[in-house]
C-alpha cells in the first residue's frame, strides 16, 4: 500500500527519519520557528510578521501530527465479515493511498490559487508581513505550501471518510446472518472522524493571520466549518452501523431478560436483569445499594448472557455471551453523556413500558433497592465488549471484535 508524500519524507529523509512519533512534529516546529525567527531578525521584520508566522507554523505542526496518526489507523482496518462492507472499506483504503497521490494535487491546487491571488490580485499581505523582500517571500512560499498541502490532505481524507460512512451505513441495512464489520474498526473510524473535527478547528488559528484580507478570511472560516461539520456527520453515521450480525442484534433487541455474572467474593455472583441494546452496547440498570454494583466498582470486568429458549426444539435455541468492562453512569458523569442516557432511557421505556408503569404505581411497596429513582438510587450500566461468543443450536461461534 502506497504512502502519502509527507510520510515518505518523515521515513526517508534525515533528520526526520531518525525521530519517532511526537518528536518528528516537535523537531519540525522548532526548526521552522528557528528559521522564521532568524529571517525576522536579519531582515528587521515587524513583530506582527514573527507572531503571525509562528502561528502559521503551529498550524502546520498540528496538522503534521494529525496526518501521522491518521495514516496508520487507515492501514489497520481488517477484512469485514460482510462482503459488501469489506469491498467498501478496501476501496476506501485504496483511494486514500492512491499511488497517483490525489491529496498532493488537492494541496497543489490550493497552493496555486493562494499564490496567484497574493501576487496578482491582492499583494497587500506580501507587503504587510513580508516587506516585499525576496528571501522572506521564499520562506513564506515554503510555509504557504506546507499549509496548502496539509489542507489538501484534510479535504481529501475527510470527504472520503464521509462517503465511507454513508456507504457503510446503507450497506449495514442489507446484512444477513452473521455478516458484520468489526467493532474495533468501527471505533477506529470514529476516532479518525474526531480527528477530522480537530483538523478543521485547527484552521481557525489562521484567522488572525489572514484577517487583513477579507476574501482569504472567508475561506479560512468556510474550510474549518465544512471539514468539522462533515466529520461530525460522518461520526453520527458510523455510530449507527451495528457491529453485531443481524442474528445476534435481533436476539438482543427481542430478549427481555439477561444474566449478569461477576467473580464475586467467595463464589461467582450471578443475577437476572432486564436489558436494552442501542445497536452498539448492552445496558442494564441496577441499584446503588446492590451487591452487583459494589462488585462492579471494585472490579468492572463482567459477563452477560442473553438467551432464547425453545423447549420443543433444542436445536432452535440461541444465546450470546458478552464479556467486557462495565461502565456505570451516575451524577458525576451524567451531563457529558446526557444524550446517550436519554436514548437508553427511551429504549427502556419502549421495551418495558408496562413493567415500568407498574413499578411506578407501587413504588412504596417495593424494597429500597428496587425503587425507580434514576441516577440517584438506580443507575444504568453499559457493557463495553471485549469478547463475544454466540450459540445457535449446536454451533458455537466466536464473534470477532
C-alpha positions in Angstrom: 0.0 0.0 0.0 1.4 3.4 -1.0 2.1 6.2 1.4 1.5 10.0 1.5 4.4 12.2 0.4 4.7 13.6 4.0 5.0 10.1 5.4 7.8 9.3 2.9 9.7 12.5 3.8 9.5 11.6 7.5 10.6 8.0 6.9 13.4 8.5 4.4 14.9 12.0 4.9 17.2 12.7 7.9 16.9 14.1 10.5 13.2 13.3 10.4 13.8 9.7 9.7 15.9 9.4 12.9 13.0 10.6 15.1 9.7 8.9 16.0 6.1 10.0 16.8 5.7 13.3 18.5 9.4 14.1 18.3 9.1 14.5 14.5 6.4 17.1 14.8 8.3 18.9 17.7 11.5 19.0 15.7 9.7 20.3 12.6 8.0 23.0 14.7 11.3 24.1 16.4 13.3 24.0 13.1 10.7 26.2 11.3 10.5 28.6 14.2 14.2 28.9 14.4 14.4 29.7 10.6 11.5 32.1 10.9 12.9 34.0 13.9 16.3 34.2 12.2 14.8 35.7 9.0 12.7 38.1 11.0 15.8 39.4 12.9 18.1 39.6 9.8 15.5 41.5 7.7 14.1 43.6 10.6 10.5 42.5 10.0 7.8 44.0 12.2 6.7 42.0 15.3 3.4 41.1 13.6 5.3 39.1 11.0 7.0 37.0 13.6 3.8 36.4 15.6 1.6 35.5 12.7 4.4 33.4 11.1 4.8 31.4 14.3 1.0 30.9 14.4 1.1 29.5 10.9 4.0 27.2 11.8 2.0 25.9 14.8 -0.9 25.1 12.4 1.5 23.2 10.1 2.9 21.2 13.1 -0.6 20.3 14.5 -1.7 19.1 11.0 1.5 17.2 10.6 0.9 15.3 13.8 -2.7 14.5 12.9 -1.6 13.3 9.5 0.9 10.9 11.1 -1.8 9.4 13.3 -4.4 9.1 10.6 -2.4 7.0 8.1 -1.6 4.1 10.4 -5.2 3.9 11.6 -6.3 3.6 7.9 -3.9 0.7 7.3 -5.0 -1.1 10.5 -8.5 -2.0 9.2 -9.1 -5.7 8.9 -11.3 -7.7 6.5 -15.0 -7.2 7.3 -17.2 -10.2 7.7 -19.7 -8.7 5.2 -18.6 -8.9 1.5 -20.3 -5.7 0.6 -18.9 -3.7 3.6 -15.4 -5.2 3.1 -15.5 -4.0 -0.5 -16.4 -0.5 0.6 -13.5 -0.4 3.2 -11.0 -1.8 0.7 -12.0 0.7 -2.0 -11.8 3.5 0.6 -8.3 2.5 1.6 -7.2 2.2 -2.0 -8.5 5.7 -2.7 -6.7 7.1 0.4 -3.4 5.7 -0.6 -3.7 6.0 -4.4 -0.2 5.8 -5.9 -1.0 8.9 -8.0 -1.3 10.9 -4.8 -4.5 12.8 -5.3 -4.1 14.5 -2.0 -1.0 16.1 -3.4 -2.9 17.6 -6.3 -5.6 19.0 -4.0 -2.9 20.7 -2.0 -1.2 21.9 -5.1 -4.5 23.5 -6.3 -4.9 25.3 -3.0 -1.2 26.5 -3.2 -1.6 27.8 -6.8 -4.8 29.6 -6.0 -3.4 31.3 -2.9 -0.1 32.2 -4.6 -1.7 33.7 -7.7 -4.2 35.6 -5.6 -1.4 37.1 -3.4 0.8 38.1 -6.3 -1.6 39.3 -8.9 -5.0 40.2 -7.3 -4.2 41.5 -3.8 -0.5 41.8 -2.9 -1.3 43.7 0.2 -0.3 40.8 2.6 3.1 40.5 0.9 3.9 44.0 1.9 2.1 43.9 5.3 4.0 40.8 6.5 7.0 40.3 4.2 8.1 43.8 3.2 8.5 42.5 -0.4 11.9 41.1 0.4 12.8 38.1 -1.8 14.3 35.8 0.8 11.4 36.4 3.2 8.9 35.7 0.4 10.8 32.5 -0.5 10.4 31.3 3.1 6.8 32.4 3.1 6.1 30.3 -0.1 7.5 27.2 1.6 5.2 27.9 4.6 2.2 28.5 2.3 3.0 25.2 0.5 3.1 23.4 3.9 -0.3 24.8 4.8 -1.8 24.1 1.4 -0.6 20.5 1.2 -1.9 19.6 4.6 -5.2 21.5 4.0 -5.4 19.3 0.8 -4.9 16.1 2.9 -7.6 17.2 5.3 -10.1 17.7 2.4 -9.2 14.5 0.6 -9.3 12.3 3.8 -12.4 13.6 5.4 -14.6 13.8 2.2 -13.7 10.2 1.7 -14.4 9.4 5.3 -17.9 10.9 5.0 -18.6 8.9 1.8 -17.3 5.7 3.5 -19.7 6.3 6.5 -22.7 6.9 4.2 -21.9 3.7 2.2 -21.3 1.5 5.3 -24.5 2.7 6.9 -26.5 1.9 3.9 -24.8 -1.5 3.4 -25.3 -2.5 7.0 -29.1 -2.4 6.4 -28.7 -5.2 3.9 -26.8 -7.6 6.1 -27.8 -11.3 6.5 -27.0 -13.9 9.1 -23.6 -13.3 10.7 -22.3 -10.5 8.4 -20.8 -7.6 10.2 -17.9 -5.1 10.4 -15.6 -5.5 13.3 -16.3 -3.3 16.4 -12.7 -2.1 16.9 -12.6 -1.0 13.2 -15.8 1.0 13.6 -14.3 2.6 16.7 -11.1 3.4 14.8 -13.2 5.1 12.1 -15.0 7.2 14.7 -11.6 8.2 16.2 -10.5 9.2 12.7 -13.5 11.4 12.3 -13.0 13.0 15.7 -9.5 13.9 14.4 -11.3 15.4 11.4 -13.1 17.8 13.7 -9.8 18.7 15.3 -8.2 19.1 11.9 -10.9 21.5 10.9 -10.9 23.5 14.1 -7.1 24.0 13.9 -7.6 26.0 10.7 -9.3 28.7 12.8 -5.8 29.6 14.1 -5.1 31.1 10.7 -7.9 33.6 11.1 -5.8 36.4 12.7 -3.1 35.7 10.1 -5.4 36.3 7.1 -7.9 38.7 8.7 -6.4 41.7 6.9 -7.7 40.2 3.7 -11.5 39.7 3.6 -11.5 37.1 0.8 -8.9 34.8 2.4 -10.7 35.3 5.7 -13.8 34.0 4.1 -12.0 30.8 3.0 -10.3 30.3 6.4 -13.8 30.4 8.0 -15.5 28.1 5.5 -12.8 25.5 5.5 -12.9 24.5 9.2 -16.7 24.8 9.3 -17.0 22.5 6.3 -14.4 20.0 7.5 -15.7 19.8 11.1 -19.3 19.6 10.0 -18.5 16.8 7.6 -16.6 14.9 10.2 -19.4 15.2 12.8 -21.9 13.9 10.2 -19.6 11.0 9.5 -19.4 10.2 13.2 -23.2 10.2 13.6 -23.5 7.8 10.6 -20.7 5.4 11.7 -22.2 5.2 15.2 -25.4 3.9 13.5 -23.5 1.0 11.9 -24.2 -2.1 14.0 -21.1 -4.1 15.0 -23.0 -7.2 15.7 -24.5 -9.5 13.0 -28.3 -9.3 12.4 -28.9 -12.7 14.1 -27.3 -11.5 17.4 -28.7 -8.0 17.2 -32.2 -9.4 16.8 -31.7 -11.6 19.9 -30.6 -8.7 22.0 -33.4 -6.5 20.9 -36.1 -9.1 21.5 -34.9 -10.8 24.7 -36.5 -9.5 27.8 -34.0 -10.8 30.4 -30.3 -11.3 30.8 -27.9 -12.8 33.4 -25.0 -10.7 34.7 -22.1 -12.6 36.1 -19.2 -11.3 38.3 -16.4 -13.1 40.0 -17.9 -12.0 43.4 -16.1 -12.6 46.7 -16.1 -16.3 47.8 -18.0 -17.6 44.8 -19.3 -16.2 41.4 -22.2 -13.8 41.7 -25.0 -14.2 39.0 -28.2 -12.1 38.9 -31.0 -11.7 36.4 -31.6 -8.2 34.9 -33.6 -6.5 32.2 -31.5 -5.1 29.3 -31.7 -3.0 26.2 -29.4 -2.8 23.2 -28.7 0.5 21.4 -27.0 -1.0 18.3 -23.6 -0.7 19.8 -23.7 -1.7 23.5 -25.9 -3.6 26.0 -27.3 -1.7 29.0 -29.0 -2.8 32.3 -30.0 -0.9 35.4 -29.0 -1.7 38.9 -29.4 -0.3 42.4 -26.6 1.6 44.0 -27.3 -0.5 47.1 -26.9 -3.8 45.3 -24.1 -6.3 45.7 -23.7 -6.2 41.9 -22.9 -2.5 41.9 -20.4 -2.9 44.8 -18.6 -5.7 42.9 -18.5 -3.6 39.7 -17.0 -0.6 41.5 -14.3 -2.9 42.8 -13.7 -4.8 39.6 -15.5 -3.7 36.4 -15.0 -6.9 34.4 -18.3 -8.7 34.0 -20.1 -11.2 31.7 -23.7 -11.0 30.4 -25.6 -14.0 29.0 -28.7 -13.4 26.9 -30.6 -16.4 25.5 -33.7 -17.5 23.7 -35.1 -21.0 24.6 -37.3 -23.3 22.7 -38.3 -26.2 24.9 -39.8 -28.1 21.9 -36.7 -27.8 19.7 -33.3 -27.6 21.5 -31.7 -27.0 18.1 -33.6 -23.8 17.8 -32.1 -22.3 21.0 -29.9 -19.2 20.8 -27.6 -17.5 23.2 -24.9 -14.8 23.3 -22.3 -14.3 25.9 -20.6 -10.8 26.1 -17.6 -10.5 28.3 -16.2 -7.0 28.9 -16.0 -4.0 31.1 -18.9 -2.3 32.9 -19.2 1.4 32.9 -21.7 3.0 35.2 -23.3 6.4 34.9 -24.2 8.4 37.9 -24.3 12.1 38.8 -20.5 12.6 38.3 -20.7 11.7 34.5 -24.4 12.4 33.8 -24.1 15.7 31.9 -21.3 14.7 29.4 -23.4 11.6 28.5 -26.9 13.1 28.7 -27.9 12.4 25.1 -26.8 8.8 25.3 -28.6 8.3 28.6 -31.8 9.9 27.2 -31.6 7.4 24.3 -31.1 4.5 26.8 -34.0 5.7 28.9 -36.3 5.8 25.9 -35.2 2.3 24.9 -36.2 1.0 28.4 -39.5 2.9 28.3 -40.3 1.4 24.9 -39.3 -2.2 25.8 -40.6 -2.4 29.3 -43.4 0.2 29.3 -45.9 -2.0 31.2 -43.3 -3.1 33.7 -42.0 0.5 34.5 -45.6 1.8 34.8 -46.5 -0.9 37.4 -43.3 -0.3 39.4 -44.0 3.5 39.4 -47.6 3.0 40.8 -46.5 0.5 43.5 -43.3 2.3 44.4 -43.9 2.4 48.2 -44.4 -1.4 48.3 -41.0 -2.1 46.8 -37.7 -2.7 48.6 -35.5 0.4 48.5 -33.1 -1.2 46.1 -35.9 -1.8 43.5 -37.3 1.8 43.5 -37.0 3.5 40.2 -35.2 6.8 41.0 -32.9 7.3 38.0 -29.3 8.4 38.7 -30.0 8.6 42.5 -30.9 5.1 43.5 -30.8 3.1 40.3 -28.2 3.7 37.7 -27.5 2.5 34.1 -24.6 0.2 33.4 -23.0 0.0 30.0 -21.2 -3.2 28.9 -18.1 -2.4 26.7 -17.4 -5.8 25.0 -14.0 -7.5 24.8 -15.2 -11.0 23.9 -18.4 -12.3 22.3 -19.5 -15.9 21.9 -22.7 -16.9 20.1 -24.5 -20.2 20.3 -27.1 -21.2 17.6 -28.4 -24.7 18.1 -25.4 -26.9 18.4 -23.0 -24.4 16.9 -20.6 -22.3 19.0 -19.4 -19.2 17.1 -16.8 -16.7 18.3 -17.6 -13.2 17.0 -14.6 -11.1 16.2 -14.1 -7.6 17.6 
